[in-house]
Amino acid sequence: MWCYRRLLKVPWPEKKTDKEITQMANVGERLLQQLMKRKLRYAGHIIRGSSGPLLQLSLEGKIEGKKGQGRPRRN
């Protein structure tokens, strides 16, 4: 969005929404469709597990064991 604002010469104090900027640039639906496609592709990449176990663990949210009692120690 910052790039579109720069290309259209919209000053930063001017309160324009992202929706207005995309309408001015005539890229609204096409841009949103491309973003959704990229998000889905990335989600499939993570679900397959090819990005490593840490991302898959954060997506699924399964942690074995018990949480320690009290305040965490500083490392």
mmCIF file of the N, C-alpha and C atoms, coordinates in Angstrom:
data_MODEL
# 
_entry.id   MODEL 
# 
loop_
_atom_site.group_PDB 
_atom_site.id 
_atom_site.type_symbol 
_atom_site.label_atom_id 
_atom_site.label_alt_id 
_atom_site.label_comp_id 
_atom_site.label_asym_id 
_atom_site.label_entity_id 
_atom_site.label_seq_id 
_atom_site.pdbx_PDB_ins_code 
_atom_site.Cartn_x 
_atom_site.Cartn_y 
_atom_site.Cartn_z 
_atom_site.occupancy 
_atom_site.B_iso_or_equiv 
_atom_site.pdbx_formal_charge 
_atom_site.auth_seq_id 
_atom_site.auth_comp_id 
_atom_site.auth_asym_id 
_atom_site.auth_atom_id 
_atom_site.pdbx_PDB_model_num 
ATOM 1   N N  . MET A 1 1  ? 0.826  -1.189  0.000   1.00 0.00 ? 1  MET A N  1 
ATOM 2   C CA . MET A 1 1  ? 0.000  0.000   0.000   1.00 0.00 ? 1  MET A CA 1 
ATOM 3   C C  . MET A 1 1  ? 0.872  1.255   0.000   1.00 0.00 ? 1  MET A C  1 
ATOM 4   N N  . TRP A 1 2  ? 2.010  1.180   0.678   1.00 0.00 ? 2  TRP A N  1 
ATOM 5   C CA . TRP A 1 2  ? 2.909  2.326   0.722   1.00 0.00 ? 2  TRP A CA 1 
ATOM 6   C C  . TRP A 1 2  ? 3.383  2.676   -0.687  1.00 0.00 ? 2  TRP A C  1 
ATOM 7   N N  . CYS A 1 3  ? 3.688  1.644   -1.483  1.00 0.00 ? 3  CYS A N  1 
ATOM 8   C CA . CYS A 1 3  ? 4.142  1.876   -2.858  1.00 0.00 ? 3  CYS A CA 1 
ATOM 9   C C  . CYS A 1 3  ? 3.046  2.531   -3.696  1.00 0.00 ? 3  CYS A C  1 
ATOM 10  N N  . TYR A 1 4  ? 1.811  2.071   -3.545  1.00 0.00 ? 4  TYR A N  1 
ATOM 11  C CA . TYR A 1 4  ? 0.709  2.667   -4.302  1.00 0.00 ? 4  TYR A CA 1 
ATOM 12  C C  . TYR A 1 4  ? 0.512  4.129   -3.911  1.00 0.00 ? 4  TYR A C  1 
ATOM 13  N N  . ARG A 1 5  ? 0.630  4.420   -2.630  1.00 0.00 ? 5  ARG A N  1 
ATOM 14  C CA . ARG A 1 5  ? 0.489  5.809   -2.188  1.00 0.00 ? 5  ARG A CA 1 
ATOM 15  C C  . ARG A 1 5  ? 1.578  6.684   -2.800  1.00 0.00 ? 5  ARG A C  1 
ATOM 16  N N  . ARG A 1 6  ? 2.795  6.154   -2.875  1.00 0.00 ? 6  ARG A N  1 
ATOM 17  C CA . ARG A 1 6  ? 3.888  6.913   -3.474  1.00 0.00 ? 6  ARG A CA 1 
ATOM 18  C C  . ARG A 1 6  ? 3.666  7.123   -4.976  1.00 0.00 ? 6  ARG A C  1 
ATOM 19  N N  . LEU A 1 7  ? 3.218  6.076   -5.664  1.00 0.00 ? 7  LEU A N  1 
ATOM 20  C CA . LEU A 1 7  ? 2.982  6.186   -7.105  1.00 0.00 ? 7  LEU A CA 1 
ATOM 21  C C  . LEU A 1 7  ? 1.860  7.167   -7.434  1.00 0.00 ? 7  LEU A C  1 
ATOM 22  N N  . LEU A 1 8  ? 0.827  7.177   -6.608  1.00 0.00 ? 8  LEU A N  1 
ATOM 23  C CA . LEU A 1 8  ? -0.313 8.060   -6.847  1.00 0.00 ? 8  LEU A CA 1 
ATOM 24  C C  . LEU A 1 8  ? -0.124 9.455   -6.264  1.00 0.00 ? 8  LEU A C  1 
ATOM 25  N N  . LYS A 1 9  ? 1.018  9.680   -5.595  1.00 0.00 ? 9  LYS A N  1 
ATOM 26  C CA . LYS A 1 9  ? 1.366  10.968  -4.985  1.00 0.00 ? 9  LYS A CA 1 
ATOM 27  C C  . LYS A 1 9  ? 0.312  11.423  -3.978  1.00 0.00 ? 9  LYS A C  1 
ATOM 28  N N  . VAL A 1 10 ? -0.094 10.494  -3.122  1.00 0.00 ? 10 VAL A N  1 
ATOM 29  C CA . VAL A 1 10 ? -1.034 10.800  -2.051  1.00 0.00 ? 10 VAL A CA 1 
ATOM 30  C C  . VAL A 1 10 ? -0.203 11.153  -0.821  1.00 0.00 ? 10 VAL A C  1 
ATOM 31  N N  . PRO A 1 11 ? -0.309 12.373  -0.296  1.00 0.00 ? 11 PRO A N  1 
ATOM 32  C CA . PRO A 1 11 ? 0.489  12.744  0.884   1.00 0.00 ? 11 PRO A CA 1 
ATOM 33  C C  . PRO A 1 11 ? 0.065  11.940  2.109   1.00 0.00 ? 11 PRO A C  1 
ATOM 34  N N  . TRP A 1 12 ? 1.029  11.671  2.985   1.00 0.00 ? 12 TRP A N  1 
ATOM 35  C CA . TRP A 1 12 ? 0.735  10.817  4.138   1.00 0.00 ? 12 TRP A CA 1 
ATOM 36  C C  . TRP A 1 12 ? -0.249 11.438  5.129   1.00 0.00 ? 12 TRP A C  1 
ATOM 37  N N  . PRO A 1 13 ? -0.321 12.779  5.306   1.00 0.00 ? 13 PRO A N  1 
ATOM 38  C CA . PRO A 1 13 ? -1.320 13.301  6.247   1.00 0.00 ? 13 PRO A CA 1 
ATOM 39  C C  . PRO A 1 13 ? -2.754 13.138  5.743   1.00 0.00 ? 13 PRO A C  1 
ATOM 40  N N  . GLU A 1 14 ? -2.913 12.940  4.437   1.00 0.00 ? 14 GLU A N  1 
ATOM 41  C CA . GLU A 1 14 ? -4.258 12.802  3.872   1.00 0.00 ? 14 GLU A CA 1 
ATOM 42  C C  . GLU A 1 14 ? -4.845 11.460  4.295   1.00 0.00 ? 14 GLU A C  1 
ATOM 43  N N  . LYS A 1 15 ? -5.976 11.494  4.965   1.00 0.00 ? 15 LYS A N  1 
ATOM 44  C CA . LYS A 1 15 ? -6.590 10.286  5.508   1.00 0.00 ? 15 LYS A CA 1 
ATOM 45  C C  . LYS A 1 15 ? -7.376 9.565   4.422   1.00 0.00 ? 15 LYS A C  1 
ATOM 46  N N  . LYS A 1 16 ? -6.724 8.632   3.763   1.00 0.00 ? 16 LYS A N  1 
ATOM 47  C CA . LYS A 1 16 ? -7.381 7.802   2.754   1.00 0.00 ? 16 LYS A CA 1 
ATOM 48  C C  . LYS A 1 16 ? -7.250 6.350   3.188   1.00 0.00 ? 16 LYS A C  1 
ATOM 49  N N  . THR A 1 17 ? -8.319 5.596   3.022   1.00 0.00 ? 17 THR A N  1 
ATOM 50  C CA . THR A 1 17 ? -8.291 4.189   3.404   1.00 0.00 ? 17 THR A CA 1 
ATOM 51  C C  . THR A 1 17 ? -7.579 3.375   2.324   1.00 0.00 ? 17 THR A C  1 
ATOM 52  N N  . ASP A 1 18 ? -7.194 2.160   2.682   1.00 0.00 ? 18 ASP A N  1 
ATOM 53  C CA . ASP A 1 18 ? -6.557 1.277   1.722   1.00 0.00 ? 18 ASP A CA 1 
ATOM 54  C C  . ASP A 1 18 ? -7.495 0.941   0.571   1.00 0.00 ? 18 ASP A C  1 
ATOM 55  N N  . LYS A 1 19 ? -8.773 0.851   0.889   1.00 0.00 ? 19 LYS A N  1 
ATOM 56  C CA . LYS A 1 19 ? -9.766 0.554   -0.145  1.00 0.00 ? 19 LYS A CA 1 
ATOM 57  C C  . LYS A 1 19 ? -9.819 1.680   -1.182  1.00 0.00 ? 19 LYS A C  1 
ATOM 58  N N  . GLU A 1 20 ? -9.775 2.932   -0.721  1.00 0.00 ? 20 GLU A N  1 
ATOM 59  C CA . GLU A 1 20 ? -9.786 4.070   -1.641  1.00 0.00 ? 20 GLU A CA 1 
ATOM 60  C C  . GLU A 1 20 ? -8.533 4.085   -2.509  1.00 0.00 ? 20 GLU A C  1 
ATOM 61  N N  . ILE A 1 21 ? -7.400 3.770   -1.923  1.00 0.00 ? 21 ILE A N  1 
ATOM 62  C CA . ILE A 1 21 ? -6.140 3.764   -2.672  1.00 0.00 ? 21 ILE A CA 1 
ATOM 63  C C  . ILE A 1 21 ? -6.160 2.690   -3.749  1.00 0.00 ? 21 ILE A C  1 
ATOM 64  N N  . THR A 1 22 ? -6.666 1.483   -3.416  1.00 0.00 ? 22 THR A N  1 
ATOM 65  C CA . THR A 1 22 ? -6.725 0.421   -4.426  1.00 0.00 ? 22 THR A CA 1 
ATOM 66  C C  . THR A 1 22 ? -7.707 0.763   -5.536  1.00 0.00 ? 22 THR A C  1 
ATOM 67  N N  . GLN A 1 23 ? -8.785 1.484   -5.200  1.00 0.00 ? 23 GLN A N  1 
ATOM 68  C CA . GLN A 1 23 ? -9.726 1.911   -6.244  1.00 0.00 ? 23 GLN A CA 1 
ATOM 69  C C  . GLN A 1 23 ? -9.081 2.953   -7.148  1.00 0.00 ? 23 GLN A C  1 
ATOM 70  N N  . MET A 1 24 ? -8.280 3.849   -6.562  1.00 0.00 ? 24 MET A N  1 
ATOM 71  C CA . MET A 1 24 ? -7.600 4.856   -7.370  1.00 0.00 ? 24 MET A CA 1 
ATOM 72  C C  . MET A 1 24 ? -6.574 4.220   -8.304  1.00 0.00 ? 24 MET A C  1 
ATOM 73  N N  . ALA A 1 25 ? -5.934 3.147   -7.857  1.00 0.00 ? 25 ALA A N  1 
ATOM 74  C CA . ALA A 1 25 ? -4.913 2.483   -8.654  1.00 0.00 ? 25 ALA A CA 1 
ATOM 75  C C  . ALA A 1 25 ? -5.499 1.429   -9.587  1.00 0.00 ? 25 ALA A C  1 
ATOM 76  N N  . ASN A 1 26 ? -6.794 1.153   -9.487  1.00 0.00 ? 26 ASN A N  1 
ATOM 77  C CA . ASN A 1 26 ? -7.487 0.150   -10.307 1.00 0.00 ? 26 ASN A CA 1 
ATOM 78  C C  . ASN A 1 26 ? -6.870 -1.241  -10.168 1.00 0.00 ? 26 ASN A C  1 
ATOM 79  N N  . VAL A 1 27 ? -6.520 -1.620  -8.959  1.00 0.00 ? 27 VAL A N  1 
ATOM 80  C CA . VAL A 1 27 ? -5.944 -2.945  -8.736  1.00 0.00 ? 27 VAL A CA 1 
ATOM 81  C C  . VAL A 1 27 ? -6.656 -3.687  -7.610  1.00 0.00 ? 27 VAL A C  1 
ATOM 82  N N  . GLY A 1 28 ? -7.813 -3.234  -7.193  1.00 0.00 ? 28 GLY A N  1 
ATOM 83  C CA . GLY A 1 28 ? -8.496 -3.759  -6.020  1.00 0.00 ? 28 GLY A CA 1 
ATOM 84  C C  . GLY A 1 28 ? -8.700 -5.257  -6.003  1.00 0.00 ? 28 GLY A C  1 
ATOM 85  N N  . GLU A 1 29 ? -9.538 -5.775  -6.871  1.00 0.00 ? 29 GLU A N  1 
ATOM 86  C CA . GLU A 1 29 ? -9.886 -7.193  -6.847  1.00 0.00 ? 29 GLU A CA 1 
ATOM 87  C C  . GLU A 1 29 ? -8.698 -8.061  -7.238  1.00 0.00 ? 29 GLU A C  1 
ATOM 88  N N  . ARG A 1 30 ? -7.959 -7.638  -8.229  1.00 0.00 ? 30 ARG A N  1 
ATOM 89  C CA . ARG A 1 30 ? -6.824 -8.423  -8.695  1.00 0.00 ? 30 ARG A CA 1 
ATOM 90  C C  . ARG A 1 30 ? -5.779 -8.580  -7.596  1.00 0.00 ? 30 ARG A C  1 
ATOM 91  N N  . LEU A 1 31 ? -5.510 -7.498  -6.872  1.00 0.00 ? 31 LEU A N  1 
ATOM 92  C CA . LEU A 1 31 ? -4.538 -7.534  -5.789  1.00 0.00 ? 31 LEU A CA 1 
ATOM 93  C C  . LEU A 1 31 ? -5.012 -8.442  -4.662  1.00 0.00 ? 31 LEU A C  1 
ATOM 94  N N  . LEU A 1 32 ? -6.284 -8.342  -4.282  1.00 0.00 ? 32 LEU A N  1 
ATOM 95  C CA . LEU A 1 32 ? -6.809 -9.169  -3.207  1.00 0.00 ? 32 LEU A CA 1 
ATOM 96  C C  . LEU A 1 32 ? -6.807 -10.641 -3.579  1.00 0.00 ? 32 LEU A C  1 
ATOM 97  N N  . GLN A 1 33 ? -7.123 -10.953 -4.824  1.00 0.00 ? 33 GLN A N  1 
ATOM 98  C CA . GLN A 1 33 ? -7.104 -12.347 -5.266  1.00 0.00 ? 33 GLN A CA 1 
ATOM 99  C C  . GLN A 1 33 ? -5.686 -12.904 -5.236  1.00 0.00 ? 33 GLN A C  1 
ATOM 100 N N  . GLN A 1 34 ? -4.720 -12.109 -5.647  1.00 0.00 ? 34 GLN A N  1 
ATOM 101 C CA . GLN A 1 34 ? -3.335 -12.561 -5.644  1.00 0.00 ? 34 GLN A CA 1 
ATOM 102 C C  . GLN A 1 34 ? -2.833 -12.780 -4.216  1.00 0.00 ? 34 GLN A C  1 
ATOM 103 N N  . LEU A 1 35 ? -3.227 -11.906 -3.282  1.00 0.00 ? 35 LEU A N  1 
ATOM 104 C CA . LEU A 1 35 ? -2.825 -12.078 -1.894  1.00 0.00 ? 35 LEU A CA 1 
ATOM 105 C C  . LEU A 1 35 ? -3.430 -13.344 -1.295  1.00 0.00 ? 35 LEU A C  1 
ATOM 106 N N  . MET A 1 36 ? -4.696 -13.604 -1.582  1.00 0.00 ? 36 MET A N  1 
ATOM 107 C CA . MET A 1 36 ? -5.332 -14.813 -1.060  1.00 0.00 ? 36 MET A CA 1 
ATOM 108 C C  . MET A 1 36 ? -4.671 -16.063 -1.625  1.00 0.00 ? 36 MET A C  1 
ATOM 109 N N  . LYS A 1 37 ? -4.316 -16.036 -2.898  1.00 0.00 ? 37 LYS A N  1 
ATOM 110 C CA . LYS A 1 37 ? -3.669 -17.179 -3.510  1.00 0.00 ? 37 LYS A CA 1 
ATOM 111 C C  . LYS A 1 37 ? -2.309 -17.446 -2.861  1.00 0.00 ? 37 LYS A C  1 
ATOM 112 N N  . ARG A 1 38 ? -1.562 -16.393 -2.594  1.00 0.00 ? 38 ARG A N  1 
ATOM 113 C CA . ARG A 1 38 ? -0.256 -16.552 -1.949  1.00 0.00 ? 38 ARG A CA 1 
ATOM 114 C C  . ARG A 1 38 ? -0.386 -17.068 -0.523  1.00 0.00 ? 38 ARG A C  1 
ATOM 115 N N  . LYS A 1 39 ? -1.394 -16.585 0.215   1.00 0.00 ? 39 LYS A N  1 
ATOM 116 C CA . LYS A 1 39 ? -1.610 -17.061 1.582   1.00 0.00 ? 39 LYS A CA 1 
ATOM 117 C C  . LYS A 1 39 ? -1.945 -18.550 1.593   1.00 0.00 ? 39 LYS A C  1 
ATOM 118 N N  . LEU A 1 40 ? -2.811 -18.981 0.677   1.00 0.00 ? 40 LEU A N  1 
ATOM 119 C CA . LEU A 1 40 ? -3.174 -20.392 0.604   1.00 0.00 ? 40 LEU A CA 1 
ATOM 120 C C  . LEU A 1 40 ? -1.979 -21.251 0.216   1.00 0.00 ? 40 LEU A C  1 
ATOM 121 N N  . ARG A 1 41 ? -1.163 -20.776 -0.707  1.00 0.00 ? 41 ARG A N  1 
ATOM 122 C CA . ARG A 1 41 ? 0.021  -21.519 -1.123  1.00 0.00 ? 41 ARG A CA 1 
ATOM 123 C C  . ARG A 1 41 ? 0.992  -21.672 0.040   1.00 0.00 ? 41 ARG A C  1 
ATOM 124 N N  . TYR A 1 42 ? 1.162  -20.609 0.829   1.00 0.00 ? 42 TYR A N  1 
ATOM 125 C CA . TYR A 1 42 ? 2.059  -20.665 1.978   1.00 0.00 ? 42 TYR A CA 1 
ATOM 126 C C  . TYR A 1 42 ? 1.513  -21.598 3.060   1.00 0.00 ? 42 TYR A C  1 
ATOM 127 N N  . ALA A 1 43 ? 0.193  -21.570 3.271   1.00 0.00 ? 43 ALA A N  1 
ATOM 128 C CA . ALA A 1 43 ? -0.411 -22.466 4.250   1.00 0.00 ? 43 ALA A CA 1 
ATOM 129 C C  . ALA A 1 43 ? -0.208 -23.922 3.851   1.00 0.00 ? 43 ALA A C  1 
ATOM 130 N N  . GLY A 1 44 ? -0.342 -24.234 2.571   1.00 0.00 ? 44 GLY A N  1 
ATOM 131 C CA . GLY A 1 44 ? -0.088 -25.596 2.094   1.00 0.00 ? 44 GLY A CA 1 
ATOM 132 C C  . GLY A 1 44 ? 1.355  -25.999 2.296   1.00 0.00 ? 44 GLY A C  1 
ATOM 133 N N  . HIS A 1 45 ? 2.267  -25.079 2.114   1.00 0.00 ? 45 HIS A N  1 
ATOM 134 C CA . HIS A 1 45 ? 3.691  -25.316 2.319   1.00 0.00 ? 45 HIS A CA 1 
ATOM 135 C C  . HIS A 1 45 ? 3.966  -25.684 3.779   1.00 0.00 ? 45 HIS A C  1 
ATOM 136 N N  . ILE A 1 46 ? 3.338  -24.972 4.693   1.00 0.00 ? 46 ILE A N  1 
ATOM 137 C CA . ILE A 1 46 ? 3.534  -25.231 6.123   1.00 0.00 ? 46 ILE A CA 1 
ATOM 138 C C  . ILE A 1 46 ? 2.888  -26.558 6.526   1.00 0.00 ? 46 ILE A C  1 
ATOM 139 N N  . ILE A 1 47 ? 1.681  -26.837 6.031   1.00 0.00 ? 47 ILE A N  1 
ATOM 140 C CA . ILE A 1 47 ? 0.967  -28.058 6.400   1.00 0.00 ? 47 ILE A CA 1 
ATOM 141 C C  . ILE A 1 47 ? 1.726  -29.295 5.931   1.00 0.00 ? 47 ILE A C  1 
ATOM 142 N N  . ARG A 1 48 ? 2.350  -29.239 4.765   1.00 0.00 ? 48 ARG A N  1 
ATOM 143 C CA . ARG A 1 48 ? 3.132  -30.375 4.279   1.00 0.00 ? 48 ARG A CA 1 
ATOM 144 C C  . ARG A 1 48 ? 4.335  -30.655 5.167   1.00 0.00 ? 48 ARG A C  1 
ATOM 145 N N  . GLY A 1 49 ? 4.795  -29.645 5.890   1.00 0.00 ? 49 GLY A N  1 
ATOM 146 C CA . GLY A 1 49 ? 5.907  -29.851 6.804   1.00 0.00 ? 49 GLY A CA 1 
ATOM 147 C C  . GLY A 1 49 ? 7.267  -29.630 6.188   1.00 0.00 ? 49 GLY A C  1 
ATOM 148 N N  . SER A 1 50 ? 7.309  -29.103 4.980   1.00 0.00 ? 50 SER A N  1 
ATOM 149 C CA . SER A 1 50 ? 8.597  -28.906 4.324   1.00 0.00 ? 50 SER A CA 1 
ATOM 150 C C  . SER A 1 50 ? 9.340  -27.685 4.854   1.00 0.00 ? 50 SER A C  1 
ATOM 151 N N  . SER A 1 51 ? 8.699  -26.884 5.695   1.00 0.00 ? 51 SER A N  1 
ATOM 152 C CA . SER A 1 51 ? 9.362  -25.701 6.239   1.00 0.00 ? 51 SER A CA 1 
ATOM 153 C C  . SER A 1 51 ? 9.952  -25.952 7.613   1.00 0.00 ? 51 SER A C  1 
ATOM 154 N N  . GLY A 1 52 ? 9.793  -27.158 8.126   1.00 0.00 ? 52 GLY A N  1 
ATOM 155 C CA . GLY A 1 52 ? 10.374 -27.492 9.415   1.00 0.00 ? 52 GLY A CA 1 
ATOM 156 C C  . GLY A 1 52 ? 9.319  -27.756 10.464  1.00 0.00 ? 52 GLY A C  1 
ATOM 157 N N  . PRO A 1 53 ? 9.732  -28.427 11.529  1.00 0.00 ? 53 PRO A N  1 
ATOM 158 C CA . PRO A 1 53 ? 8.753  -28.807 12.550  1.00 0.00 ? 53 PRO A CA 1 
ATOM 159 C C  . PRO A 1 53 ? 8.267  -27.636 13.405  1.00 0.00 ? 53 PRO A C  1 
ATOM 160 N N  . LEU A 1 54 ? 9.061  -26.581 13.533  1.00 0.00 ? 54 LEU A N  1 
ATOM 161 C CA . LEU A 1 54 ? 8.666  -25.473 14.402  1.00 0.00 ? 54 LEU A CA 1 
ATOM 162 C C  . LEU A 1 54 ? 7.439  -24.735 13.867  1.00 0.00 ? 54 LEU A C  1 
ATOM 163 N N  . LEU A 1 55 ? 7.408  -24.466 12.570  1.00 0.00 ? 55 LEU A N  1 
ATOM 164 C CA . LEU A 1 55 ? 6.239  -23.784 11.997  1.00 0.00 ? 55 LEU A CA 1 
ATOM 165 C C  . LEU A 1 55 ? 5.004  -24.663 12.058  1.00 0.00 ? 55 LEU A C  1 
ATOM 166 N N  . GLN A 1 56 ? 5.188  -25.951 11.817  1.00 0.00 ? 56 GLN A N  1 
ATOM 167 C CA . GLN A 1 56 ? 4.050  -26.858 11.879  1.00 0.00 ? 56 GLN A CA 1 
ATOM 168 C C  . GLN A 1 56 ? 3.527  -26.952 13.309  1.00 0.00 ? 56 GLN A C  1 
ATOM 169 N N  . LEU A 1 57 ? 4.426  -26.953 14.284  1.00 0.00 ? 57 LEU A N  1 
ATOM 170 C CA . LEU A 1 57 ? 4.020  -26.984 15.680  1.00 0.00 ? 57 LEU A CA 1 
ATOM 171 C C  . LEU A 1 57 ? 3.241  -25.731 16.046  1.00 0.00 ? 57 LEU A C  1 
ATOM 172 N N  . SER A 1 58 ? 3.693  -24.576 15.556  1.00 0.00 ? 58 SER A N  1 
ATOM 173 C CA . SER A 1 58 ? 2.983  -23.335 15.863  1.00 0.00 ? 58 SER A CA 1 
ATOM 174 C C  . SER A 1 58 ? 1.614  -23.290 15.185  1.00 0.00 ? 58 SER A C  1 
ATOM 175 N N  . LEU A 1 59 ? 1.490  -23.914 14.021  1.00 0.00 ? 59 LEU A N  1 
ATOM 176 C CA . LEU A 1 59 ? 0.206  -23.938 13.320  1.00 0.00 ? 59 LEU A CA 1 
ATOM 177 C C  . LEU A 1 59 ? -0.771 -24.873 14.020  1.00 0.00 ? 59 LEU A C  1 
ATOM 178 N N  . GLU A 1 60 ? -0.315 -26.056 14.417  1.00 0.00 ? 60 GLU A N  1 
ATOM 179 C CA . GLU A 1 60 ? -1.193 -27.027 15.055  1.00 0.00 ? 60 GLU A CA 1 
ATOM 180 C C  . GLU A 1 60 ? -1.413 -26.712 16.526  1.00 0.00 ? 60 GLU A C  1 
ATOM 181 N N  . GLY A 1 61 ? -0.411 -26.164 17.201  1.00 0.00 ? 61 GLY A N  1 
ATOM 182 C CA . GLY A 1 61 ? -0.545 -25.766 18.585  1.00 0.00 ? 61 GLY A CA 1 
ATOM 183 C C  . GLY A 1 61 ? -0.523 -26.898 19.587  1.00 0.00 ? 61 GLY A C  1 
ATOM 184 N N  . LYS A 1 62 ? 0.105  -28.031 19.250  1.00 0.00 ? 62 LYS A N  1 
ATOM 185 C CA . LYS A 1 62 ? 0.168  -29.168 20.162  1.00 0.00 ? 62 LYS A CA 1 
ATOM 186 C C  . LYS A 1 62 ? 1.532  -29.193 20.831  1.00 0.00 ? 62 LYS A C  1 
ATOM 187 N N  . ILE A 1 63 ? 1.536  -29.070 22.149  1.00 0.00 ? 63 ILE A N  1 
ATOM 188 C CA . ILE A 1 63 ? 2.776  -29.125 22.906  1.00 0.00 ? 63 ILE A CA 1 
ATOM 189 C C  . ILE A 1 63 ? 2.609  -30.189 23.978  1.00 0.00 ? 63 ILE A C  1 
ATOM 190 N N  . GLU A 1 64 ? 3.527  -31.133 24.018  1.00 0.00 ? 64 GLU A N  1 
ATOM 191 C CA . GLU A 1 64 ? 3.446  -32.215 24.989  1.00 0.00 ? 64 GLU A CA 1 
ATOM 192 C C  . GLU A 1 64 ? 4.078  -31.784 26.306  1.00 0.00 ? 64 GLU A C  1 
ATOM 193 N N  . GLY A 1 65 ? 3.635  -32.431 27.370  1.00 0.00 ? 65 GLY A N  1 
ATOM 194 C CA . GLY A 1 65 ? 4.214  -32.169 28.679  1.00 0.00 ? 65 GLY A CA 1 
ATOM 195 C C  . GLY A 1 65 ? 3.420  -31.137 29.449  1.00 0.00 ? 65 GLY A C  1 
ATOM 196 N N  . LYS A 1 66 ? 3.966  -30.783 30.629  1.00 0.00 ? 66 LYS A N  1 
ATOM 197 C CA . LYS A 1 66 ? 3.315  -29.810 31.485  1.00 0.00 ? 66 LYS A CA 1 
ATOM 198 C C  . LYS A 1 66 ? 4.094  -28.500 31.480  1.00 0.00 ? 66 LYS A C  1 
ATOM 199 N N  . LYS A 1 67 ? 3.383  -27.436 31.726  1.00 0.00 ? 67 LYS A N  1 
ATOM 200 C CA . LYS A 1 67 ? 4.001  -26.134 31.835  1.00 0.00 ? 67 LYS A CA 1 
ATOM 201 C C  . LYS A 1 67 ? 4.566  -25.978 33.244  1.00 0.00 ? 67 LYS A C  1 
ATOM 202 N N  . GLY A 1 68 ? 5.752  -25.404 33.335  1.00 0.00 ? 68 GLY A N  1 
ATOM 203 C CA . GLY A 1 68 ? 6.360  -25.203 34.641  1.00 0.00 ? 68 GLY A CA 1 
ATOM 204 C C  . GLY A 1 68 ? 5.605  -24.203 35.467  1.00 0.00 ? 68 GLY A C  1 
ATOM 205 N N  . GLN A 1 69 ? 5.661  -24.381 36.789  1.00 0.00 ? 69 GLN A N  1 
ATOM 206 C CA . GLN A 1 69 ? 4.928  -23.512 37.689  1.00 0.00 ? 69 GLN A CA 1 
ATOM 207 C C  . GLN A 1 69 ? 5.765  -22.279 38.004  1.00 0.00 ? 69 GLN A C  1 
ATOM 208 N N  . GLY A 1 70 ? 5.131  -21.136 38.084  1.00 0.00 ? 70 GLY A N  1 
ATOM 209 C CA . GLY A 1 70 ? 5.821  -19.912 38.459  1.00 0.00 ? 70 GLY A CA 1 
ATOM 210 C C  . GLY A 1 70 ? 6.289  -19.104 37.268  1.00 0.00 ? 70 GLY A C  1 
ATOM 211 N N  . ARG A 1 71 ? 7.072  -18.085 37.606  1.00 0.00 ? 71 ARG A N  1 
ATOM 212 C CA . ARG A 1 71 ? 7.570  -17.172 36.583  1.00 0.00 ? 71 ARG A CA 1 
ATOM 213 C C  . ARG A 1 71 ? 8.708  -17.822 35.802  1.00 0.00 ? 71 ARG A C  1 
ATOM 214 N N  . PRO A 1 72 ? 8.776  -17.629 34.467  1.00 0.00 ? 72 PRO A N  1 
ATOM 215 C CA . PRO A 1 72 ? 9.856  -18.222 33.682  1.00 0.00 ? 72 PRO A CA 1 
ATOM 216 C C  . PRO A 1 72 ? 11.214 -17.628 34.074  1.00 0.00 ? 72 PRO A C  1 
ATOM 217 N N  . ARG A 1 73 ? 12.226 -18.479 34.032  1.00 0.00 ? 73 ARG A N  1 
ATOM 218 C CA . ARG A 1 73 ? 13.584 -18.002 34.349  1.00 0.00 ? 73 ARG A CA 1 
ATOM 219 C C  . ARG A 1 73 ? 14.126 -17.199 33.185  1.00 0.00 ? 73 ARG A C  1 
ATOM 220 N N  . ARG A 1 74 ? 14.980 -16.217 33.494  1.00 0.00 ? 74 ARG A N  1 
ATOM 221 C CA . ARG A 1 74 ? 15.592 -15.388 32.456  1.00 0.00 ? 74 ARG A CA 1 
ATOM 222 C C  . ARG A 1 74 ? 16.817 -16.075 31.921  1.00 0.00 ? 74 ARG A C  1 
ATOM 223 N N  . ASN A 1 75 ? 16.969 -16.042 30.619  1.00 0.00 ? 75 ASN A N  1 
ATOM 224 C CA . ASN A 1 75 ? 18.138 -16.645 29.968  1.00 0.00 ? 75 ASN A CA 1 
ATOM 225 C C  . ASN A 1 75 ? 19.089 -15.579 29.511  1.00 0.00 ? 75 ASN A C  1 
# 
